[in-house]
Every structure is written in structure tokens, then in C-alpha cells.
Amino acid sequence: MNTDYNDIKNRKAFYKSKQWRMIRLRVLKRDNYECVNCRKEGKVTLNRFDKHKTLDVDHIKELETHPELRYDLDNLQTLCIWCHNKKHNRYQKKINKKRWTDERWD
């Protein structure tokens, strides 16, 4: 059965599955509960064990385009929320454009 992971219901079901939770935990342990991007830059981003999730397990090749790699450990990496959002171009601050294009009066 080919599941369409472009459908949000199928993606939600996948990410709530027991098999995904088990794989996710293996990847977090493998990566020492650290963001691999931050580690490359010499920073440390660890998982905070409070009510807010700090780390995500990311599909390097996206689930929607490569569903056959959904449980492949070589296709999974630990990223902090900030790096994960940056990778997917989400929630990035926009550069403020100048409000006026004409010369300013002194």
C-alpha cells in the first residue's frame, strides 16, 4: 500500500505511530540528544526535559518525496526546532525594508 504523505492526515498518523516514536528515540539517542547542525557549528543544543520540545528528528530526504526512507536511520537526523524550521524555511524573520525610498530630511 502506497501512503500519500502529502495528505496531512496521513502525515499526522505516521508521526503518532508507535513505530515512528521508537525510531525517533533511537535517532535521538544516536545523536546524543544534540542538534547535529548546531554541533557542526560548535554550539550545543540539548533537549530540555520540560513541556516544550527542543529537538526534532528530521527526514534528510523528505517523507513526502521519499516515503520508502521513512524509517531509514541514515535518512534521519536530530535538529533543534530552530534549525529544523530554518531548513524548511519556516518562521524566519523577514528583513525590514526601508519604509521610505526618498531622501531623508536632516
Backbone torsions as a table, in degrees:
resi	resn	phi	psi	omega
1	MET	NA	124.2	176.8
2	ASN	-92.0	115.7	179.1
3	THR	-90.2	134.7	178.1
4	ASP	-87.5	103.6	-178.5
5	TYR	-83.6	2.2	170.0
6	ASN	-75.6	-19.4	176.8
7	ASP	-81.3	123.8	-174.3
8	ILE	-61.5	-33.4	179.0
9	LYS	-64.3	-41.3	178.7
10	ASN	-67.5	-39.8	178.0
11	ARG	-63.5	-45.0	179.6
12	LYS	-60.6	-44.0	178.8
13	ALA	-61.6	-41.1	178.8
14	PHE	-61.1	-50.4	-175.8
15	TYR	-70.4	-14.5	176.4
16	LYS	-97.0	-3.8	-176.2
17	SER	-71.2	151.8	178.6
18	LYS	-63.1	-40.0	-179.1
19	GLN	-62.1	-41.4	178.1
20	TRP	-65.0	-44.0	-179.6
21	ARG	-59.9	-38.5	179.4
22	MET	-69.0	-43.9	178.7
23	ILE	-64.5	-42.7	179.8
24	ARG	-57.1	-45.6	179.1
25	LEU	-63.0	-39.6	177.1
26	ARG	-61.3	-41.6	-179.5
27	VAL	-67.9	-43.4	178.0
28	LEU	-59.3	-44.8	178.6
29	LYS	-63.8	-45.0	-179.9
30	ARG	-57.0	-41.1	-177.8
31	ASP	-90.4	15.2	177.6
32	ASN	55.4	34.4	179.1
33	TYR	52.4	39.2	179.3
34	GLU	-127.4	147.7	174.4
35	CYS	-70.6	125.0	-177.9
36	VAL	-69.5	-32.4	177.7
37	ASN	-68.6	-46.4	179.1
38	CYS	-61.5	-39.7	180.0
39	ARG	-61.7	-39.6	178.1
40	LYS	-62.6	-31.6	-179.5
41	GLU	-88.4	3.1	179.1
42	GLY	83.5	11.3	177.9
43	LYS	-100.5	161.7	177.2
44	VAL	-121.7	120.3	173.1
45	THR	-123.5	107.4	-177.9
46	LEU	-101.4	162.5	176.8
47	ASN	-76.0	126.6	173.1
48	ARG	-87.0	130.6	-178.4
49	PHE	-93.5	60.9	173.7
50	ASP	-123.5	-162.3	-174.7
51	LYS	-74.1	-12.0	-179.3
52	HIS	-104.7	126.7	179.3
53	LYS	-71.2	134.7	179.5
54	THR	-105.6	-29.5	-175.3
55	LEU	-119.0	145.2	174.4
56	ASP	-120.3	155.0	168.8
57	VAL	-102.9	122.1	-171.8
58	ASP	-107.5	141.1	170.3
59	HIS	-83.7	119.3	179.4
60	ILE	-63.2	-52.0	169.6
61	LYS	-95.6	123.2	-167.7
62	GLU	-58.9	144.7	178.8
63	LEU	-57.1	-41.3	-177.1
64	GLU	-65.4	-33.5	-177.3
65	THR	-99.2	-21.0	-179.3
66	HIS	-133.4	62.5	-177.1
67	PRO	-62.1	-23.6	179.3
68	GLU	-67.3	-17.6	-179.9
69	LEU	-100.6	13.7	-172.3
70	ARG	-61.2	-29.9	179.5
71	TYR	-112.2	9.5	-178.0
72	ASP	-76.3	115.5	-177.4
73	LEU	-59.7	-29.9	178.9
74	ASP	-73.6	-12.9	179.1
75	ASN	-103.2	8.1	-177.5
76	LEU	-120.5	142.7	178.4
77	GLN	-145.3	153.7	176.9
78	THR	-90.2	127.4	176.9
79	LEU	-130.3	145.7	172.0
80	CYS	-71.6	163.1	-177.9
81	ILE	-56.6	-41.9	-177.8
82	TRP	-63.2	-48.1	180.0
83	CYS	-65.8	-36.7	179.3
84	HIS	-65.8	-44.1	177.9
85	ASN	-65.6	-37.7	178.3
86	LYS	-63.2	-43.4	179.6
87	LYS	-58.4	-39.4	-177.6
88	HIS	-95.1	8.7	176.1
89	ASN	58.7	42.7	-179.5
90	ARG	-110.5	143.5	170.2
91	TYR	56.3	30.4	179.0
92	GLN	-84.2	141.1	177.0
93	LYS	-64.4	136.6	177.7
94	LYS	-88.1	143.5	177.9
95	ILE	-73.0	127.0	179.5
96	ASN	-69.3	127.7	176.1
97	LYS	-85.4	151.9	176.9
98	LYS	-60.2	138.6	-177.2
99	ARG	-73.9	-35.7	-178.4
100	TRP	-114.8	141.5	178.9
101	THR	-103.8	-11.0	179.1
102	ASP	-89.2	173.0	-177.9
103	GLU	-68.1	148.4	177.0
104	ARG	-87.4	145.1	176.2
105	TRP	-88.5	137.3	178.9
106	ASP	-90.6	NA	NA
